Structures are given as structure tokens and as C-alpha cells.
């Protein structure tokens, strides 16, 4: 399908419409006041919320630190559970009661 060229009258009308766009209605005094206000607000924001010290890219964030701490706690809990299970299994195999410290007793919930 061939695309037809628009008629000259159409092109002239479009160009006249573009040139007849209303002039800018911006009051220069208002624009300057807005700029001053914006600069003042940025300065207040900078003082209220200072940029943190530069942290190296490879330094762990607070979220990463919390994740590492929880992982360590989970690993310690798992190791304690494995030790207790081994003690209980050994006690059953020998036919004696397992000697467990009181700290290893199970906690109950309401």
C-alpha cells in the first residue's frame, strides 16, 4: 500500500496551528520565588537528613548483618538439637536415661 502525501492546504494548516501556540504565561517573579523556595527546602532537607558517611561498596548493610546473625543463631540451635538427639539415641541404645543439662529441657508455650 502506498502512502499518499498530504495536500498542501493540510500542511499549511498544521504549520499555522503550531505557530499560533499561546505565549508562555509564566510570571517571572513567581518562577524566581519558586526557585528560591525550592533551594531553601533542599537546604533544610540536607540539614535534617544529612548524607551518611561514605560506606565502601563491599561493606555489609544492616539487613545483611541481621541475616548473618539469624543464620548463626539458627546454626547454633541446629547443632544443639543434633547433640541432644545423639545423646538420647545413645541413652536408648545403652538402656540408661540420658543425662541432659537443664538448659536442654524443652520449653513449653501457652
Number of C-alpha atoms within 10 A of each C-alpha: 3 4 5 6 7 8 8 8 9 10 12 11 11 11 11 11 10 10 9 9 8 7 6 6 6 8 8 9 9 10 11 11 11 12 12 12 12 12 12 12 12 12 12 12 11 11 10 9 9 9 8 6 6 6 9 7 7 6 9 12 11 9 9 11 12 12 12 13 12 12 12 12 12 12 12 12 12 12 12 13 13 12 13 18 12 13 16 17 13 14 14 12 9 10 9 10 11 15 10 11 8 7 7 11 9 7 6 5 4 2
